[in-house]
């Protein structure tokens, strides 16, 4: 990574104490208003709205982000940095180590294939961090109040997305799975095409029939470098949207211990086995988040049983080639009901990913709850047939979410910044894919399968 520093921005707290009285109140109100406008946007519109909120105080041509908590698209861009050139995942990954969390950085960095002035902001709200980069219109240094505003908004956006993924909101999970499936297919198709082309090129260039050995050697070096870059890009994307099952279970354990800190309940943990490689098996972020959220919700339902106390709770994960199986077992009164689990939206979270829930409650002996989440984007064939929303695209899920809330076409068009004719087109596609004839029937399916939160 090549960059030259033109000046560092102040930390997130810089500028927050500048001015008193009406000036401070006005600044705080502006930050809050901007935050509300950004956070209330659909997932696909958050980055454009964040750019719109910052373009006045921090003029920029384009904005890009690298965010591990945004499972459906960890790398996104908005705007036009330099003509038809594009900002790449690799450029942001190279810049990230130079931007400490909470300390906005101003200077020149290599983005869109050239050296440009940028404002880079990093947040440590999530474990693996999140980076926002604004491609500036000039090299002038931004004042601390502006960099503080960018830091605050980025921290809020990162925390908002992290909460949505950690809680495994059903509509968000459905959208994440559709987008993840699309991204995986696109990456696979592009990777296959590039690899086939470059492998063929290597075969030709390595042929002894060619006379110009120096040209052949140079071409071989270029092709090998291109292959290395292609594979590195795939690995970077994988690192952002996947994590080992053992590591995902450790994060679950860390979130469960505080729930029992002041109780007499003993927590027994059984992580994925290391011997058979289950602990190292990579889980997509939506699978890990859904499993963690479901287990936490089940544990809370278990702890609310009465009148007999729960003395011991066992939580275990097993991972095979097709599914993640989570088990929560207690020695309580066996009073956990499906209604108690439904109240915590456990079934909705799992249905969004084609998963399932099993309950075995024996009065006087305890309760065993089993959670199953398919590892593949669409899960087993039976799960694909079970979840009608899996046939919808990301934009169609957004439109369906508005239908479920009773919004008419004009309102949907305004909220999604599209024309009414485009809304009609999406509604027609939704009705056809869901096999229903009315908007009311589509809304009912959305509420049943979790699309109402999309």
N, C-alpha and C positions, 0 to 999 in steps of 0.2 A: 504494500500500500504506500503510495507516494502522496504526501500532502505537505503543504507549507502553512504554518500557522500565521494568521494575520491578526490575532488577538483572541483572547479567551473571554467568553461571556461569564457573567457572575452566576453564582449558584442559584438554586431554586428559591432561596430565601431572599436573594438580593432584590432590592427595590420594593419589597413588601412593606417596609416601614417608611418608605419615602412619602412625605407629606402627611398631614393630619387632618382631622375634621372632614369637611365635605369632600376634599380631594381623595382621601383614603376610601371613604364610603362609595364615591363614584367609581373608583378603580375596582373595588371589590364587587360592586354591582355589575360592572362590565364583564368581569371574569365569570361571575355566576351566570349571567345571561348567555355568554358565549358557550359555557359548559353545558347548559341546558339544551341549547340548540344543537350541539354536537351529539350529546348522549341520546337525545330522543330520536335520532335518525336511525333508519334501518341499518343493519350491519354493513351492507354494501355502500352506504352513503356516508359513513362516519369519516373516512379520510377526506373526501371532497368538502364536507362541512367544516372539518378542522382546518383545512387549507383556507376556506373562505373566512373563517374567524381570525386567521393570522395574517392574511394577505395585506391588510391595512397597516398594522404596526410593523410587520416584517415582510415587505414586498418580495415575492418569489415567483419563479416561472413554474416550478413543479415541486411536488412533495412525494416522499417515499417512506415506507416503514418496513421494519423487520421485527415482527412481534410473535413470540412463541405462544402467547396465550390466545391468539386469534387462529383457531384450529382450521377454519375453512380456507384461509388464504393468508399465511404468515408473512408473505412478501407482497406488497402492493405499491402501486404508483398512481399518481394523479397529476395531470398537467403535461407540459411539453418542455423539457429541459433545454435541448439544443436540436432544433430541426426534427429530423426523423430518427435521431439516436435515442436509445432508451437506457434508463438506469437499470443496472443489473443487481441481482441478489448477491453476487460475488463482491461487487463494489461496496455495498452496505456492510457485508460480513467483514470486509477488510477494515472498514472505518470504525466499526463498533468498539474494538479494544482501545481506541484512542479517545473515547468519550466517556468519562466517568459518570456514573449515575448521579443525577441531581446537579451536575455542573455543565450547563450548556456550553458548547464549543463553537467558536466562529473562526473561519479560515477558509483556505482553498483545499479542496480534496478532489480526487479523481472520480467523477461520476459521469455517466453517459459517454464514457470513452475519452473524456478530456478533463482538464483541471478547471474547476469552477468554484465560485464563492458559495459557501454553504453555512447554514446554522444546523448543528446536530444536537439533539436532545435525547438523553438516555434515562430510562426509568427502571428502578429496581423493585417496583411494586410486585413483579412476578419473579419467580426464582431464576429463570434464565434471561431475564432482562428484556427490554423492548427499546428499539431505536427509531427515532423520527428524524428525517433529514429534509430540510427546506433548501432547494436550489435557488440561491439569492439572485436578485436582478443586478446587484453591484457589490463592491467590496466594503462599503461603509460599515463601520462598527455599530451594532445595535445597542441601545442603552440597556442597563441592567433590568429596568422595569419590563422591557419587552421580552428579554430572554427568560425572565421569571414567569411572565405570562405563558410563554410557550411551554416551560417546564411544568407549570401547574396544570394546564389543559392536558398535556400528554400524560401526566400522572393520573389524572381523573379518567381519561379515556382508557388507559391501561387497566386501572382498577375496575372500571365498569365492565370491560370485556372479560377480565379474569373472573369476576363474580358470576357472570353469565355462564362461562364455561365450567367453573367449579360447581355451580349449582345444577349444571346439566339441564338447563331449561329445555323442555321438549322441542319447541319450535326451532330453537337455535341448533339443537342436536340434529334435527332433520335437515336443516339448511347446511350444516357443517358436513353431514355425510354426503349429501348430493354434490357439494362443491369439492369435497375430498375425492370422491369417485371421479368427477370430471377432471380434476387436476392430475390424478394418478394416470388416467387414460392418456391425457395430453402428454405428460412427461414420458410415458412409456412409448407412445407413438413417435414423438420427436427423438427420443433416445435411440429407438430402433433405426429410424431413418438416418440419423447422423452417424450412428455406429456402423451401419451397413455401408454407407458412402465412404467413410474414412477407412474402414477395413479393406474395401475394394481398392481404394487409392493406395493403401500400403502395399497390397498385393502387386499392383501394377508397378509401383516405384521400386519394389524389391526385385523385380524381374531382371535377370542378367542380360536380357535383350536390349536394355537401354545402355547407351554408350556414355552419356554425360554423367559420370559418377558423382561429381560435386553437386550438380543440380539435383540428382536423385537423393543424395544424402541430406541436402537441405530440405527437400520436400518431405522426406521421411520424418525428420525432426519436427516439422510443422504439423504433420498429421498426428504424430504421437502426442504432441502437446495439446492438440485439439481434443483427442480422446481423453487425456488426463483431465482437462478442464470440464468436459462433459460429465465424466464420472464424479468429479468433485462437486459439480452443481447438484447432481442427484443426491449426493451424500449430505450436502448442506440442507436441502429441502427435507430430507428424511430426519435429520437431527432436530429440525424445528417442529415437526408435527408428530414425532414418535418418541417413545421412551421405553427402556427395558421394563418388563413386568415387575422385576424385583424392586427397581427404583420407584415405580408407580405405587407399589404396595407400601413402601417406606413412607411415601408422602401421605398415604391413607392412614397409616399408624400414627403419624405425627398429628393428624387432625382429630383422631379419636381419643388420644390420651387426655387432652384437656377436658373432654366431656365427662371423664370419670375421676378427675383429679380430687374432688372432694366427696367421693362416695366410697363405699366399702366393696364395690363390685370389682372382681378380678378380671382383667382382660388378657385372654390368651390369643396370641397371634401366630398364624401359620402361613408364612409367605410362600410364593411359588417355589417349587423345588429347584435347587441348583444342579443336582445330579443329572437330571434329564434335560437340562438346558432351558427349562420353562422360565427361570428367572431372567434369562438373557433374551427371551423372545420379545421382539419389539411390538408394542401396542400403539395404535393410533391415538392421538390425543382425545378424540371424542369417545373412544371406548374406555380409556382410563378414567376420564372425567365422569362418564356415566356410571361406571362401576363404583367409583369412590362416593359419588353423591347418593347412589342407591344404598350402599352399605351404611353411610352416616344416617340416612333417614330411617333405615330399619333399626339401627341401634337406638335411636331416640324413641322409636315406637316400643322397643323392648323395655327400655328404662321406665316408661310410663305405665307399665303394668301394675296392677295392685289386686288385692291388698298385700299379698305375699311378696317379699323382696326378691330381687334377682341378686344372686351372689357371684355368679360367674358367667362370662360371655366369651364365646370362642368365635374368632373371625379368621377365615382362611380363603386363600385364592388358589385355584388350579387353572393352568393354561394349557390347552392342547392345540392341535393344528387349526381348529375351526372356531373355538369359542373360549371365552373367559368365564369360569364358574366361580362365583363367590358364595360363601356360606356364612351365615350368622346363626349361632346356636346358643341358647341360654338354658339355665336350670330354674327358671321362674315358674309362675303359675300356669303358663300355657294359655294366656288370655289375649295374645296378639291376634287381631282380626284383619281380614282383607280391607275392611273399611278404614282401619287405622293406617294401613299402608297407603291406601288410595288418598287419604287426606294429605299425605306427604308427597304425593305425586310420584311414587316409586314406579308404578306400572306405566305411567305416561312417559317417564324418562326412558325406560327400557323399550317401550313400543316404538319410540322414535328411531331406534337403531335396529329394530327387528328382534329385540331381546325378549326374555320371558322371566316370570316370577313364580316361585313355588312356595307354598306355606304348609307346614305340618305342625299344628299346635295340639298338644296333648295335655288336657287339664291335670294339674298337679305334677307334671313331669317336665314341662318346658316347651320351647318353640324352636323350630328349625326353619329358617328362611333361606331359600336358594335363589341366586340371581344369575342369569345367563345372558351374556352379550356376545353376538357374533363378531369375529375379528375382521372379516372381510367387509368392504364397503356396503355390500348388499346382504351379507350374511347368507345362510343356507337358503335353498330354494323355497322351503316352507315359509321362512320369514319374509321373503320377497312377496309371496302371495298374501301374507297376513297384513302387511302394512301398505295401504293404498297410496299413502303420501310419498312412498319411495319412487313413484313414477314421475313426480313433479320436479321441475328445475328450480334453481334458487329464486329467480324472479317470480315464478308461479307460486312458490311457497309464501313469498311476501304478499302477493295479491290475495292468496287464500286467507292469510292472517287478517287482512282487512275485511274480507267477506265474512269471516267468522265474527267480526265485531260489528257487523251490520252496516258497513260503510258502502255508499253508492259509488258509481264509477267516477263522478266528478271529484269526490273527496279522495279516492284512491289515486287518481291522476295527480292531484295536487301534492299528496304526501310522498309519492314516488317520483315526482318530477317527470312524468311521461304524459302523453296525450290520452284523451278518453278513448280514441279508436284503438290505441295500443292496449289499454285496459280491457276493452271488449274482446280483443284478440286473445289475451291471456285468459280471460274468464271462459271463453269458448273452449280453449285448450284444456283448462282445468276440469270443466264438466265432462269433456270427452275422456280424459285420462282416468278420472275417478269413476266413470260409468254412471253418472247421475244426470238429471235433466234440469234441476233448479239450483239456484244459488243457496237456498235454504238447506238442501240436501248436502251440498258441498260444505257449508258451514258446520253442519252436524258432524260430518266426518272429521273436520278440522278439530272440533272440540274433543271428539272421541280419541283421536290419534295424536293430539298434541300440537297440531298446526296452528291453533289459535294464538299461540305466543310468537309466531314467526314474524 
